[in-house]
Amino acid sequence: MRLILFNALRGKMTLYPFGGIKPIEEDFSEEDLKEGVTLEGMANCIFKWCTDDWYDKENGNALVGLVIPEKVKKLTDYPK
């Protein structure tokens, strides 16, 4: 099935960019880059998936803390 789809899309433009590309505002200096950047918050945390949510391996806190709706479970191959 994938092969048929890829053959049908061969040579077709499937991505149409729009708008202009704007430069980002730099909120750091060259000195900041030399000294290193310290990440704050959950950027340095390690999470593991356990049946219903991502959990922080260090303290066990759930990342999302929401129940997955049955409708979403049916749309995916969610394990029973």
C-alpha positions, -999 to 999 in steps of 0.1 A, spaced: 0 0 0 28 24 9 46 17 -24 15 26 -43 11 59 -24 48 68 -28 46 61 -65 15 83 -69 32 111 -51 65 109 -70 74 142 -86 45 160 -69 49 191 -47 35 180 -13 47 209 8 38 245 0 56 270 23 38 303 29 48 336 44 83 350 49 109 335 71 116 360 100 148 361 120 145 352 156 153 376 184 185 365 201 181 370 239 217 358 246 251 372 240 283 356 227 296 353 263 265 332 272 275 307 245 310 305 257 301 298 293 273 273 285 236 274 288 218 261 319 185 243 313 158 250 338 126 231 346 120 196 333 145 197 304 170 176 323 144 150 335 142 115 322 108 101 317 95 65 312 62 54 297 42 32 321 8 21 308 -10 54 310 15 83 313 51 94 312 66 93 347 97 110 360 123 83 368 138 103 396 107 112 417 78 92 400 57 123 392 33 119 362 41 142 333 5 147 320 -17 133 347 -48 129 325 -68 97 318 -67 86 281 -102 87 267 -116 54 254 -122 70 220 -85 77 216 -76 42 228 -98 28 200 -82 49 173 -47 36 183 -33 2 190 -34 10 227 -24 -20 248 -52 -35 270 
